[in-house]
Amino acid sequence: MFTQVGVTPEGVEVPRSLVDGEMQEKLKSMPVESQPSTPPGPDPKWRYMWRIGSRPSSTRFKELNSEPVIPEGFPVWKDTMDSWGSKMVSAIEVVAEMAAVGFGLQKDAFTSLMIQGPHLLAPTGSNLRRHGHIGTVFAGYHNDLNFLTIHGRSRFPGLNIWLRNGQKMEVKVPVGCLLIQTGKQIEWLTGGECIAGMHEVVVTDRTIEAMKLASEQNRSLWRVSSTLFGHIASDAVLKQLSHFADSPLACKYPPMCGGEFVELELAVINLKGRSKAAVFTLQNRCKEIIWPGALSGAGHALLINGGLQLKPNEKASVVAPFGWSGLFWARSGCTFDLSGKQGNCATGDCGGLLQCSGTGGKPPASLAEFTLDSPEDFYDVSLVDGFNMPISIIPSGGSGNCSAVECSSNLNLQCPEQLQVRVNGGGDTVACKSACLAFGQPQFCCTGAYNNPQVCKPSHYSEVFKKVCPTAYSYPYDDATSIFTCNGANYSIIFC
């Protein structure tokens, strides 16, 4: 269950800077004077999430569009929150229209995507009497996952922001003014032209001074900020708008539904329950561009739109729905037309499509296979249909066995000659067939009279595969050393 309805207590939300390895590497390269404070753990802040505006009558993301919770004992709560939140949404819509015009887009380019978005009025409070010590981090270094965020002025200073050039600045909001910050969704829509704003909230000398004044005036020592998160609609597609599709960074922002993106981000910062299954992170550690593909089991949602491109060291993440089953693989040696949609691949091709649309990869291809929540997760690396590149599965954050499955060696370098696949019949070996794929004989495929684990045994060819990748499936009945389980984990799928 998401913590996007009602109260989110302190000690729950984890700052992005504590869990994002890529962000941590960037922080190390910052000048000392621009580095953020390091929080010891989850943020000591409370939030009350109140949904503003109408909800879609039909949506794939029901929990993100749930009815708000009305606390007992506050008869004017709903009217007050709706009035307050609606005014802030209106302010965001005006800014969104101004931004669209400034970017050379249609005036409603952004606001049309915000219709029935899961906008959240989220007053945020921290107990200064308990946590009001110099250096206490109320909100660790992070950016917001939504489209635009609007803040009212807090009586207690402490907000720091980072400019686009990396400079850290303390914020002073004038009386009667609001502060608007960009979120990840606008970064997605503009292909990285408009970057999500980084910020933190820390107790400073100015905070302590404001606390002393509040005590003298017998006012509350709760630091409360009036925050509203403006969102793109959950079922709208996040993709680069108009000329932003030509951005050189566009490949970093693959198309996905707004709700899918929100679920993914919430999972990273500990604000999404396991009822929505796992986060898969695909990472390219190869020296060349690869094109990961995804195939879902019958009746299950198609992930990553079936396929995408990853340059060396790039990664992409996706949230799988509860109970999902399916597999991932990567294609190599691909060429696509100017539209980027039609072409062919030397290995793992799926009908010449970038987005495989329910078509599996042509073997031989190394596979990462999953069945989630049944009742635990089952996963494996399979070379039953052959091998085209190294592939590993690394679980994180789960309980139980949760072993890593690593097939990180290049089997193509040791592939028996009868199984080798070469481009145009010559050159380097780009893939290695399984014996079943190469010869089609029942004793290799475990079919017919051999459709029994007592009869179908490892062959000389499958033993070559097993020696290079001992935890991967090398033939159909290789279950004993090749299938793994875990509970409640997220999974990294690493190529090469």
N, C-alpha and C positions, 0 to 999 in steps of 0.2 A: 504494500500500500504506500502511495506517495505521501510525503509530508508537505503537500501543497493545499491542504484543507485544514482549517483550524490552527491549533497551536503547534509550533515547532519549538521544543524546549531548548535551553542552552545545553551545550555539550553534545550536540548531534551533528550539525553541519561541519564538514571537514574542509579547511581552506584548500583551494586548488593547488597552492604552492607546496603543500605537504604530500600530494599524491601524483602530481604530474611531473614525470621525469624530464620531459623536454623543457618545461618551464624552469625546473631546478637548474638545468644546465645553463639556461640564459641568465639566471640570477647570479651565477658564479662569475659571469663575465661583466657584470655591472660594476661601475665605480662604487666604492664603499659608500659614498655620500648618497647614492641613489638606491641602494639596496633596501628592501623592505624589512620590517621587523619579523623575527622568526617566532611563530606561535608554538606553544608546547603541545597543542592538540586541537580538538574541535573548538569552534568559536563559543565563548561564553555570552551568547546573545539569544534572546527570545524573539519569536516572530508569530504574528497572527495573520494567516493567509485568508483573504476574503476575495472571492471571485466577483469581478465587476462586469456588468453587461450581459447580454443574452447569450444563450448556449446553443450550439448546433443541435438540431433535432436528431441527426445521425452522425456518428463519429467513430473512428477506429480507436480513439483515445479517451475512453469514458472516464477514467480516473482523473485525467488532467482537466476534464470539463464537469466535474462533480458539482453538486449543489453545495453552497457554503454552509458552515456550521454556525448557528446562532447561540451564543452563550446564554445561560439562564440568568435572570435577574437584571437584564438590560433591555427594557421594552423599546427604547428608541435606537437600539443598536443597528438594525437593518437600514432604517432610513438615513441615519447618520453616516454609516459607512458607504452606502450607495451614493449619497449626495457628494461626499468628499471624494470618493474614487472616480465618479463620473467626470468631475471637474478636472481631475488630474489626467484622465484618459483624453479628454478634449484638448488639454494642453499638449500632450504627446502627439496627437493627430495633427495639430497645427504645425509643430516642428517637423513631423514626418513629411508633410506636404511641402514645406520650405526646403527640406533636404532633397526631395525628389526633383524639384525645379532646379535647385543648385547643381544637381548631378546631370542635368539634361534629360531627365525622364519625364513621363507624364505626371501631372500633379498628384494623381491618385495611385501611382505605382506602388507605394508602400501601404497606404491606408486601405486599399482594396484587399490586400492580403491580411490586414488586421481585423477584418470584419468577423465577429464572433470568436476572436482570439481569447485565450484563457488569461485575460488581464488580471493581475493580482494586486490588490491593495494589501501591503504587508508592513504595517507599523512594527518597527523593530526596537527592542528595548534591552538595555544592559544595566545591571544593578551596580552603580558606582560605589555604594556603601560596602558592597562585598568585593568588587573587583577594581575599585578605583585607585590603582597603584601605578606609578610611572612605568611605562613600558608594557602594561597589560594590552594584549591584542584582542580587541573585540571582534574584528573581522579581518582574518588573514588575507594577504595579497591574493587577489583574484580578479577576474572579470565576470560580468553578468551574462547568463546564458540566453537572455531574452533579446528583444529588438531594441527598445529604448527604456531606460530607467529614469524616473523622476523623483527627486528628493526634496523634501522641505528642509528648512533650516533647523538644526538642532541647537538647543541651549548650551550644549557642552561640545566644544571643539574636539577635533581628533581625526578628521577625515584627511587622508593624503591621496593624491592622484599622481599618475605618471603621464607626462606628455608623450607625444609620438616619438620625440628624440630620446626618450628614456629618462628625462629629468624628473625628479621627484618634487612635488609641490604640495604644500599645506593649503587646504581649501578654507576660504572665509566667504560664506554665503551672506550677502547683505540682507538686512531685515526686509521682509516682504518679497523676497526673490526665491526662485526654485532653481535647482541644479539638475541638468539632464545629462546622462551618460549613455554612450553607445554600448550595445551588447553584441553577443556573438552572432545573432541572427542577421543584423544589418551588415556585419562583416561578411557573412555568407552570401547575402544578396548582392553585394558590391564586389565580390571576388577579391577581398582583402584591401580594397581601396580605402574603406572606412574601417579602422581597427577597433575592436572592443576595448573600452577603457579599463585600465588596471587601477585598482584602488585598495586601500586598507583603512581600518579604523583603529587607532592606538591612543592610549592615555598619555597625554603630553603635559608639559608645564601649564599650558593654557587650559587644559581640562581641569587640572587641580585648582587653578585660580577660579574657574567657573563653579567648581564644587564648593569652595569656601564661600563664595558669594551666595550660592543657593542655600547653604546651611544657615548663614546669617539671616536670610530672608525667610527661613523656615519652609523652603520649597523642597519638592521631591528630589532625591538623588538617583533617579532613574534617567539614563540617557536614552531618549526616545527619538527616533527619526521617522518622518512621514515618507514612506517609500512606496512607489507603485511600479510594478514591472509590466510594461506593455509588450504584448506578444503577437507574433504572427499566428494565424489560425492553425490549430493542430493538424488539420487535414490538408492545408495548403502546402505546396511543394517549395522548399527552400532551394533556389537555384539562381544563378547570376542573371540579373535583369539587363535586357537590352545590350548596350555596348560593353557591359562588364563581363559578358560571356567571352570576350576576346582578351581578357586579362591574362598575363603570363602566369598568374598565381591561381587561376580558376580551377586547375586540377586538384588543388588542395581542398576544395570545397565541393565534394560530390553531391548531386541532387538527393534530397531526402525530405520526407514529410516533416513539418514543423514539430509535430508531437513526437516523432521518432528521435529527432535531435534533442528535444527537451529530456526525454527519458534517458538518453545516453548521458547527457551532462549531469542529470540528477544522480545517476548511479555512481559517477566518479566522485561526487562530493558527499556521498552517504545519505542522500535524500530520496532514494528509491528503494522500496522493499524488493525482496526476491520474487514476489508474485509475478514480476514481469520478466523472469528468467535472467539470461546472462548478457554481458557485454562482450562482444567479440572484437578484438583489435587485430587487424591484419597489418603486418609489417614487412617491408621489403628490405632485406639485408643483402640482396644480390647487387652485383656491379652494373646490371643493366635494368632497364624498365621492364616491369612485368605487368600482367593484366589478371588480377585475381577474379575468379568466378565463384558463384554460389548457386547451389541447387537445393531446394527445399523439398521435404517429404510431402506426400499427398495431403492437401488440406492445410498446409502451413504457409505462413507469409513468406514472400520472396524477399530476401535480404540484399542489401547494396544494389537494388534494382537488377540483380543478376550478374553484375560485373562492373569493374572500374579499372583505372590505370593507377599504378604506383611507381613513381620514380625511385631511384636508390635512396634508402634511408627514410622514405616517406611511410606514413602509416594512416590507416583509416579505421574508424570504429563504428559499430552498429549494435543496436539492442535487439535481441531476439525475444519474441513473445513467449510466455509461459508454455512449457511443453513442446517447444520447437524441436524439430529434427531435420537434419540435412547435412550438407557437406560443402567444403571449400576446396578449391584447387587454384593453381596459377598457370596462366598461359605465357608462352615465351615466343620471341621472334615474330611479333605481330605487326602488321601494317594495316592502317585503316584509311578510308577516303577522307576528303576534306571535311565532311560532316562529322567524322570521328565515330561513326556508327557501324559502317560496313567495311569488311576487310577479311583477312585470314591470319592465322597464327601457325607457326611451325609446330608447336606442341599445345595440347589442351584445347584446341579450337572448339567453339560452340556454334557451328553454323555460320561463321563469319561475322558474328555480332559482338559488339563491345559489351552490351548488356544482354546476358544470355537468355533471359526471358523464359526460364523453365527448361532450357536445354543443357544437358550435362556436357562436360568436356570430353573430347575425343581421346580415347586412350592411345598410348600410355600417358598417365598423369598421376602424380602423387596426390593423395586425398587426405584431408582432415575431416573425420566423420563424427557427428554428434547426435545423441538422443538425450534431451534434457528433461529433468523432473519426472523420472519414470521408476520409482519416486526420486532416485538420485540421478545424477548425470552420468551417462556412459559416453566415452570418447575414445578414438583410436586414430592412428595414422595407417592408411592402407596403401600397400603396393601391389594388391591383388591384380589390379589392371595395369601394372607397370609403374615406371618412375620417370619423371621429367625434370624435377629439381628437388633439392633438399627442402624438407618441411618439418616443423616442430610445433607441438602444442604445449603451452606453458600455462597451467592454471594459477590463479591468484585469488586470495581472499576466501577460499572455501574451507570445508572441514571434511575429514575422512582421509582416504589414501592420497588422492590429488597428486599423483606422480606426473612429472613432466615426461612427454613422449618426444624423443629427439631423433630425427633422421637428418642429421646435419652434414653428413658426408655426401660427396657427389658420386652416386652410384654409376653415372654415365662413364666414369673413368675406368670402371671395373666390369662393365657390362659384357657378358659373353657375346661373341661375334654374331651368333644366330639371332640374338635378341636386339641388336643395335638398330636405332633409327637415326638415319643421317639426312640432312637437308639435301634434297634433289639427288639422293643416292650416294653422295660423297661428302667430304669435309668431316667436321667434328661430329661425334655422337651427341645428339640433342635430347635423346630419350632412350629408355631401355624397356622393351616389352616384357611382360610376364610370359612364362612358358605357355600358359593357356591362350593368351592373345596371339603368340607367335605360331603355335602349332595346332591349337583347337582340339586337342585330344582329351578324352574324359579323365585320364589319370592326372592330367595337369589342371583341369578345370573342376575336378570333383563333381562330375555330372554322371548320369546314367548309372552304371553298376558301381561307380566310385563315389556316389552321393551319400557318403557315410564317413564320419571321422575315423572309424576303425579301419576303413579300407584306403581312404585317400590320405596319403602320407607326404611329407616334404620330398621334393625332388632335388636333384643336383642344382637346378636353376634357382629354385626358391631358397636353397641354402646359401647361395651367393648373395641374395637380397638380405637374408637374415643376418649374415655375418657383418654386412655393412650397416644395417639398421636393425639391431637386435630387439627393439621394442615395437617394431612395425609389423603389421600383417604381411606375411610373405606368400601365403597361399590361403584359400578359403577357410580351412579349418585350423588356422593358427591362433585360436582364441586364448589358449592358456597363458601366453606371454605377451599378448597384444591388445587386450581390451582393459580399459581403466575406468575408475569411478571417482566421483567427487560430489560434494553437496554444496550448493549455493555459491559456486565460484564464477569468476569472470575468466576469459580465456584469451591469451595472445597466440596468434597463429603466425609463425615466423617463417618466411621463405628465405632459403640460403643461410 
